[in-house]
Amino acid sequence: MHKYNLCFLGGLKPLILPIMKSFNVPIHYRSPLVNAIKQSRKNADKMKNDFSPTILQLGTLQLILARHFGFCYGVENAIEIAFNAVQQNKDKRIFLLSEMIHNPGVNADLLALGIRFIMDTKGNMLLNWDDLNSDDIVIIPAFGTTVEIEDTLKSKGINPAIYETTCPFVEKVWNRAAKIGNEGYTIIIHGKPGHEETRATFSHSKENTATVIVKDMEQAQLLGKYIAKELPANQFYIDFKGQFSNGFDVTRDLVKIGVVNQTTMLASETQAISEYLKQTITNHYNNIDTNNELHFADMRDTLCYATHDNQTAVLNMLEKDADLALVIGGYNSSNTSHLVELCESKLPTYFIKNELCIIDSKTITHYNIHTHNELITENYLPPTPKLKIMITSGASCPDSLVEGIIIRLAQLTGNEEHLETIQII
């Protein structure tokens, strides 16, 4: 166990502030080092207006940490509920619909406690619904779930609300979609069609109104051609197969639209998609509609605060110079993959799940978000006596993993002794 003496050179004071809402999560997810850094930044910037990175100097190694990273409110809430469910129901079988969050370590801990998964992250069944009975406990993951699955659980005599960990920011998207859906607008969801959260949002939205999913700008532009009636209507059902609600009528349901999103998408892409669809539908109906009917429901971005803060922090971090970037998180984490995208646009980036991926000073194991496979790269550290490495992590990544990466890098670069007194610039 390392003991850290933090030397604050830039006016930051290592004072610990009370946390507005604290959660009881396992101590091994915490990090004394990272907590001290975060609390010091919070003390100096209570309103979170400063997104500049934190710079750690460990001898010849400089680590540039994003201003915001790691567990968000929704993740900590979900973890606390899940571990409480185990403690409160020692004599019952406990199931999770699918992964609690997209972090392999956290999910492994839950499995070790005897929790069983009902399905995988793609919705493929690992158990039969008939295997469940009314005495069982079922935990709803942070991504939420579909109306259909809620009804199935209720039919088994299981109340899905007792241990529901759905992130409140996901529920906020559902509520916003319901509001404009009830006002006659079709909902366009910007999200990954197979992602748990997008499946849940789609299910809840289609209860109120016609709904369609677009996964990226390319699909949004394709949808725009149907809004402008530039493509035959029948082709829509082929181009968007599996991404529209039952009874969707392309000639009727693309007259009034509103855009929401999976809360972990790339903010700039969601904004661009929303602006494109707004301009497309406005241009089309301004030419033929003399009643000045509002065809686009202006809505504030539905990204969660953590996604926004983490992405903004990375953009500010990238204004610094560095040799490479490390992004830490589960390989199937959507919000983490978008942090990787941002870093890749500026410098060599390695997406890793923990310190064990850093095999030695020559070799690193990492995930390629484009080819969806794990790679081994040699000579990832440049041959320079003074290294600068950027670090951030996804919203489902424990701070202890970030500390582990810092220790590992200090060891491999011959700077372990400097862990005793870390200079924070």
VENLINWO-V308954 format. One record per residue. N is the residue number from 0. RES is the residue in three letters. D_LAST is the distance of its C-alpha to the last C-alpha in Angstrom with 2 decimals. Layout:
# VENLINWO-V308954
[[N;RES;D_LAST] [N;RES;D_LAST]]
This chain:
# VENLINWO-V308954
[[0;MET;24.04] [1;HIS;20.58] [2;LYS;19.24] [3;TYR;15.52] [4;ASN;13.93] [5;LEU;10.44] [6;CYS;8.52] [7;PHE;6.41] [8;LEU;5.07] [9;GLY;5.09] [10;GLY;8.55] [11;LEU;8.63] [12;LYS;11.52] [13;PRO;12.73] [14;LEU;16.04] [15;ILE;18.32] [16;LEU;20.23] [17;PRO;23.68] [18;ILE;23.98] [19;MET;26.64] [20;LYS;28.44] [21;SER;27.87] [22;PHE;29.71] [23;ASN;31.19] [24;VAL;30.10] [25;PRO;30.37] [26;ILE;27.75] [27;HIS;27.25] [28;TYR;25.64] [29;ARG;22.84] [30;SER;19.66] [31;PRO;18.33] [32;LEU;14.89] [33;VAL;14.74] [34;ASN;16.47] [35;ALA;14.03] [36;ILE;11.13] [37;LYS;13.68] [38;GLN;15.09] [39;SER;11.98] [40;ARG;11.52] [41;LYS;15.25] [42;ASN;15.34] [43;ALA;13.30] [44;ASP;15.28] [45;LYS;18.68] [46;MET;20.40] [47;LYS;18.06] [48;ASN;18.08] [49;ASP;14.49] [50;PHE;14.51] [51;SER;11.37] [52;PRO;9.70] [53;THR;6.95] [54;ILE;5.23] [55;LEU;6.28] [56;GLN;7.30] [57;LEU;10.88] [58;GLY;12.81] [59;THR;14.06] [60;LEU;12.86] [61;GLN;9.93] [62;LEU;10.28] [63;ILE;9.77] [64;LEU;11.07] [65;ALA;13.22] [66;ARG;12.91] [67;HIS;16.37] [68;PHE;18.26] [69;GLY;20.81] [70;PHE;23.81] [71;CYS;25.10] [72;TYR;27.65] [73;GLY;30.61] [74;VAL;29.66] [75;GLU;29.04] [76;ASN;32.27] [77;ALA;34.16] [78;ILE;33.04] [79;GLU;34.01] [80;ILE;37.39] [81;ALA;38.13] [82;PHE;37.51] [83;ASN;39.48] [84;ALA;42.31] [85;VAL;42.59] [86;GLN;42.67] [87;GLN;45.20] [88;ASN;47.55] [89;LYS;48.04] [90;ASP;51.67] [91;LYS;51.15] [92;ARG;50.18] [93;ILE;46.85] [94;PHE;46.06] [95;LEU;43.22] [96;LEU;44.29] [97;SER;41.73] [98;GLU;38.17] [99;MET;36.39] [100;ILE;33.22] [101;HIS;32.29] [102;ASN;30.57] [103;PRO;32.71] [104;GLY;31.40] [105;VAL;32.11] [106;ASN;35.49] [107;ALA;36.37] [108;ASP;35.75] [109;LEU;38.12] [110;LEU;40.72] [111;ALA;40.56] [112;LEU;41.51] [113;GLY;44.63] [114;ILE;43.70] [115;ARG;45.46] [116;PHE;44.57] [117;ILE;47.39] [118;MET;46.19] [119;ASP;43.54] [120;THR;40.89] [121;LYS;43.43] [122;GLY;46.00] [123;ASN;48.25] [124;MET;50.06] [125;LEU;49.47] [126;LEU;52.01] [127;ASN;55.01] [128;TRP;55.04] [129;ASP;58.27] [130;ASP;56.33] [131;LEU;54.91] [132;ASN;56.81] [133;SER;56.41] [134;ASP;55.15] [135;ASP;52.06] [136;ILE;48.55] [137;VAL;46.77] [138;ILE;43.09] [139;ILE;42.10] [140;PRO;38.73] [141;ALA;35.79] [142;PHE;37.08] [143;GLY;40.32] [144;THR;43.75] [145;THR;46.81] [146;VAL;49.66] [147;GLU;52.00] [148;ILE;50.20] [149;GLU;50.05] [150;ASP;53.82] [151;THR;54.42] [152;LEU;52.68] [153;LYS;54.66] [154;SER;57.84] [155;LYS;57.09] [156;GLY;56.82] [157;ILE;53.02] [158;ASN;51.02] [159;PRO;47.82] [160;ALA;46.27] [161;ILE;46.08] [162;TYR;43.08] [163;GLU;41.75] [164;THR;37.99] [165;THR;38.00] [166;CYS;34.72] [167;PRO;35.42] [168;PHE;33.83] [169;VAL;36.36] [170;GLU;39.12] [171;LYS;37.96] [172;VAL;38.68] [173;TRP;42.07] [174;ASN;42.92] [175;ARG;42.04] [176;ALA;44.07] [177;ALA;46.95] [178;LYS;46.94] [179;ILE;47.28] [180;GLY;49.48] [181;ASN;51.89] [182;GLU;51.94] [183;GLY;53.38] [184;TYR;50.38] [185;THR;49.82] [186;ILE;46.38] [187;ILE;44.41] [188;ILE;41.72] [189;HIS;38.92] [190;GLY;38.15] [191;LYS;38.86] [192;PRO;42.56] [193;GLY;42.36] [194;HIS;39.28] [195;GLU;40.12] [196;GLU;38.57] [197;THR;40.37] [198;ARG;43.62] [199;ALA;43.29] [200;THR;42.53] [201;PHE;45.41] [202;SER;47.76] [203;HIS;47.03] [204;SER;47.17] [205;LYS;50.51] [206;GLU;52.06] [207;ASN;51.99] [208;THR;52.16] [209;ALA;52.28] [210;THR;48.99] [211;VAL;47.69] [212;ILE;44.51] [213;VAL;42.83] [214;LYS;40.28] [215;ASP;38.80] [216;MET;39.45] [217;GLU;42.32] [218;GLN;44.14] [219;ALA;43.42] [220;GLN;45.06] [221;LEU;47.95] [222;LEU;48.35] [223;GLY;48.38] [224;LYS;51.49] [225;TYR;53.25] [226;ILE;52.26] [227;ALA;53.77] [228;LYS;56.71] [229;GLU;56.28] [230;LEU;56.86] [231;PRO;59.75] [232;ALA;59.01] [233;ASN;60.16] [234;GLN;57.49] [235;PHE;54.76] [236;TYR;55.83] [237;ILE;55.30] [238;ASP;52.00] [239;PHE;50.45] [240;LYS;52.30] [241;GLY;50.81] [242;GLN;48.46] [243;PHE;50.80] [244;SER;52.59] [245;ASN;56.26] [246;GLY;58.59] [247;PHE;56.08] [248;ASP;58.13] [249;VAL;56.35] [250;THR;58.86] [251;ARG;58.27] [252;ASP;54.76] [253;LEU;52.74] [254;VAL;53.99] [255;LYS;51.40] [256;ILE;47.98] [257;GLY;44.61] [258;VAL;41.45] [259;VAL;39.30] [260;ASN;37.03] [261;GLN;35.82] [262;THR;32.69] [263;THR;30.47] [264;MET;31.46] [265;LEU;29.39] [266;ALA;29.14] [267;SER;29.89] [268;GLU;32.95] [269;THR;34.34] [270;GLN;34.02] [271;ALA;35.72] [272;ILE;38.47] [273;SER;39.10] [274;GLU;39.36] [275;TYR;41.61] [276;LEU;43.97] [277;LYS;44.11] [278;GLN;45.08] [279;THR;47.54] [280;ILE;49.43] [281;THR;49.40] [282;ASN;50.82] [283;HIS;53.46] [284;TYR;54.78] [285;ASN;54.60] [286;ASN;57.26] [287;ILE;59.64] [288;ASP;58.87] [289;THR;60.33] [290;ASN;59.50] [291;ASN;55.78] [292;GLU;54.92] [293;LEU;51.23] [294;HIS;50.64] [295;PHE;46.88] [296;ALA;45.25] [297;ASP;41.97] [298;MET;39.50] [299;ARG;35.85] [300;ASP;33.76] [301;THR;34.26] [302;LEU;30.99] [303;CYS;29.44] [304;TYR;26.30] [305;ALA;24.32] [306;THR;25.49] [307;HIS;24.60] [308;ASP;21.09] [309;ASN;20.33] [310;GLN;21.81] [311;THR;20.12] [312;ALA;16.68] [313;VAL;17.63] [314;LEU;18.93] [315;ASN;15.72] [316;MET;13.81] [317;LEU;16.58] [318;GLU;15.83] [319;LYS;13.21] [320;ASP;14.83] [321;ALA;15.30] [322;ASP;18.22] [323;LEU;19.19] [324;ALA;18.62] [325;LEU;19.71] [326;VAL;21.21] [327;ILE;22.49] [328;GLY;25.59] [329;GLY;29.38] [330;TYR;31.11] [331;ASN;33.37] [332;SER;30.66] [333;SER;31.13] [334;ASN;27.85] [335;THR;25.95] [336;SER;28.16] [337;HIS;27.20] [338;LEU;23.48] [339;VAL;24.70] [340;GLU;26.74] [341;LEU;23.89] [342;CYS;21.78] [343;GLU;24.96] [344;SER;25.49] [345;LYS;22.53] [346;LEU;22.14] [347;PRO;23.65] [348;THR;23.22] [349;TYR;24.42] [350;PHE;25.51] [351;ILE;25.69] [352;LYS;26.87] [353;ASN;25.31] [354;GLU;24.08] [355;LEU;27.71] [356;CYS;27.59] [357;ILE;25.43] [358;ILE;28.49] [359;ASP;27.13] [360;SER;25.17] [361;LYS;27.97] [362;THR;29.08] [363;ILE;27.75] [364;THR;29.85] [365;HIS;28.94] [366;TYR;30.74] [367;ASN;32.01] [368;ILE;32.26] [369;HIS;34.87] [370;THR;37.28] [371;HIS;36.53] [372;ASN;36.51] [373;GLU;34.31] [374;LEU;33.68] [375;ILE;32.82] [376;THR;30.86] [377;GLU;30.81] [378;ASN;28.31] [379;TYR;25.58] [380;LEU;22.89] [381;PRO;23.19] [382;PRO;24.26] [383;THR;21.19] [384;PRO;19.69] [385;LYS;16.07] [386;LEU;15.63] [387;LYS;13.44] [388;ILE;14.54] [389;MET;14.27] [390;ILE;15.32] [391;THR;17.14] [392;SER;20.31] [393;GLY;23.42] [394;ALA;24.61] [395;SER;26.85] [396;CYS;24.42] [397;PRO;23.70] [398;ASP;20.13] [399;SER;21.57] [400;LEU;22.01] [401;VAL;18.35] [402;GLU;17.67] [403;GLY;20.58] [404;ILE;19.20] [405;ILE;15.92] [406;ILE;18.24] [407;ARG;20.65] [408;LEU;18.34] [409;ALA;17.07] [410;GLN;20.79] [411;LEU;22.03] [412;THR;19.70] [413;GLY;20.43] [414;ASN;17.09] [415;GLU;18.45] [416;GLU;18.25] [417;HIS;14.46] [418;LEU;14.73] [419;GLU;15.85] [420;THR;12.58] [421;ILE;9.55] [422;GLN;6.23] [423;ILE;3.77] [424;ILE;0.00]]
